[in-house]
Amino acid sequence: MDPATDPLPVLPERELSQLRRAVEDYTVETFYELTGLRGRAALERSDLVGVERLLPDHEPGGTLVRLFLLGQAVPVVDARRALAPLDPDRAPSLLAGDAATVRSRFELRPYGEDGGAPWWVLSDWGSDVRPGPLPRDHVLGIGSASLTLAQATVRRPVRRALDMGTGCGVQALHLSRHAGSVTATDMSPRALRLAATTAALSGVDLDLRAGSLLDPVEGERFDQIVANPPFVLSPGDPDVTGGYDYRDSGLPGNELARALLAGVPAALTAGGCASLLLNWALPPDGDWQASVASWLTGTHCDAWVWQREVADPGEYVSLWLRDAGEIPGTPSWRERYLRWTDWFDAQGIPAIGMGLATLWRTERRPVIVCEDVPQPVEQPVGPLLPEWIRRQRWLAAQDDDALQKAQLRACPDLVREHAEVIGPDGWRTAQVRLRQGRGMRWELEADDVVAAVVAACDGSRPLGVVLDLLPVLLADDAEDELRPAALGVVRDLVARGILEPPDEPEAR
């Protein structure tokens, strides 16, 4: 990128360096030392008053928390001591004040991941600090969506990575730990300036580019792509939604999700991986899987698409109106709520799905799985994804004969649960379920056939031998019916990781 157009941090180089020195001890760890477990819990639930009650007065660490996390005005004398060597008067783009107090124009949050150097993320204040509707160029800070994406991203060494729609730069920070170079794009000039500040304070080198979605990197290829795009489903009319840069793409309905799922694969190198947060409209018949899978046709990508939550239009619109600081009961709330929900009705959209997609560029016939994943999963979930795609590719390469030669084993954390109901003759089993204690934590109903197969799969014998024993184990001579049904169930159990395939190398 031309240095003349490179987004500049919000502070000049000298003051930025001084701020970096001032916040060296303003880290996640020191915040926990100041406030303890109660402070951590309060911050996680966005209880800023709860955090405030735990802070010491007139102490530099507490002053930085009040200034940069709580959005409070602090006495000038405390600010000068906490910010040294930075002179607050020399940083008007960051700090505002008078003769008595100093206030930060931005949130500056300490951040980090286990085992790494600390980071600092600059963003705009949310509606919990800045009451009322947000400005349209608002730059979102660290929130549930950004944390969800960070936890669900595959972490592996790569040469080139792309953070599409970087915002304040959170995903780019994570990518910098395992990518040789990180390109970060955003259509918002304000977001790019804040991302540049985040990167400079955190000691991370980013290639920042202005433009919408993949436009700034047209024709380029990346080993890894992550995107927390403006995915909110709407008619694409800023007068209805507010037109916020961080959430409103300007595209109606499913157009953003369709464009990303169709376009991102072409920007991946062979074997490359992408992680995307997306929303989509459920069709009237509820078969969202077929709709989303159709957008991936011809993309040469394996895909695992999760639907984590479903919201009806009223619930969905209320969520996003509150997110932007709109107040229920005001004329603005009423007008936008009615126009937005009327549009959902006119489009025949009964509900909205919220989830994420993981894509892997492949040279073989793609595996595309779209499914509901409502259960709590082990976090971070990203490390589980390479094993999922290995199992899927292994299954795709096995016909029934090959599958029966495989020595499968049950996952080590598996639990079998019985649910019983009372009746005239006492207790009877109403349901038997298999549950993973870790990982994806799938729960599946398991009849006697499934339970017998799983129990016998210990990695010491081929699956075919296990299936040969079924008629004996179940006192049933209908082997011709049992075996085909059992093979179908086994494939599903392997796909979910309840049964694990042999440790064999996979082909792309």
BELJO-V982681 format. One record per run of one state. SS is the DSSP state (A for helix, B for strand, O for the rest). FROM is the first residue (numbers start at 0). TO is the last residue. If there is no record, write none. Layout:
BEGIN
[[SS FROM TO] [SS FROM TO]]
END
This chain:
BEGIN
[[O 0 1] [A 2 4] [O 5 11] [A 12 21] [O 22 26] [A 27 43] [O 44 46] [A 47 51] [O 52 58] [A 59 67] [O 68 72] [B 73 74] [A 75 82] [O 83 86] [A 87 89] [O 90 93] [B 94 96] [O 97 99] [B 100 103] [O 104 105] [B 106 110] [O 111 117] [B 118 122] [O 123 142] [A 143 150] [O 151 156] [B 157 163] [O 164 168] [A 169 175] [O 176 177] [B 178 185] [O 186 187] [A 188 201] [O 202 205] [B 206 209] [O 210 213] [A 214 216] [O 217 220] [B 221 226] [O 227 229] [B 230 230] [O 231 236] [A 237 240] [O 241 246] [B 247 247] [O 248 253] [A 254 266] [B 267 280] [O 281 286] [A 287 294] [O 295 299] [B 300 310] [O 311 311] [A 312 322] [O 323 329] [A 330 345] [O 346 350] [B 351 360] [O 361 366] [B 367 371] [O 372 380] [A 381 395] [O 396 398] [A 399 404] [O 405 407] [B 408 409] [O 410 412] [B 413 422] [O 423 424] [B 425 435] [O 436 441] [B 442 444] [O 445 446] [A 447 455] [O 456 456] [B 457 457] [O 458 461] [A 462 467] [O 468 468] [A 469 473] [O 474 477] [A 478 494] [O 495 497] [B 498 499] [O 500 507]]
END
